[in-house]
Structure formats: structure tokens, C-alpha cells
């Protein structure tokens, strides 16, 4: 998630996550995203996951 947020943007959709991680199952992607430090915004096809980075992880 850190790589995506630093390279692309600070949010991600299920479809983008599947593409980025090369997952074929949108269901598996949803489960992984649900367990990640992210905030879900929207419902259904309009869902966007906001990536929350820890500001104390040592990066500047």
C-alpha cells in the first residue's frame, strides 16, 4: 500500500488493487483491503480506499 500511495495516489479502488498486485479475484482483494490500514469511502462500485500512512515510519 505504501508503494502505491507513493508512486500513484493516496487512494485505491478494488480494481486498481487487483491490477497492481496481479490478483485475479476481486473477493480476495476486498478481504486484503479490509484488513489493511485504510479507510473505506463509498459503497458498491463507487468504493474508494483511502490509504493511511503512519507519519512515524521514519520516512521524510
Residue pairs with C-beta under 8 A, 6 or more apart in sequence:
1 12
1 36
1 37
1 38
1 51
2 51
2 53
4 12
4 16
4 17
4 20
4 51
5 12
5 51
5 53
8 16
10 50
10 51
11 41
11 48
11 49
11 50
11 51
12 20
12 33
12 38
12 48
12 49
12 51
13 47
13 48
13 49
14 26
14 29
14 30
14 33
14 47
14 49
15 26
17 23
17 29
17 32
17 33
17 49
18 24
18 25
18 26
18 29
21 29
21 32
23 29
23 32
33 40
33 49
34 40
36 49
37 51
37 52
37 54
38 49
38 50
38 51
38 52
39 49
39 50
39 52
40 47
40 48
40 49
40 50
41 47
41 48
41 49
41 50
42 48
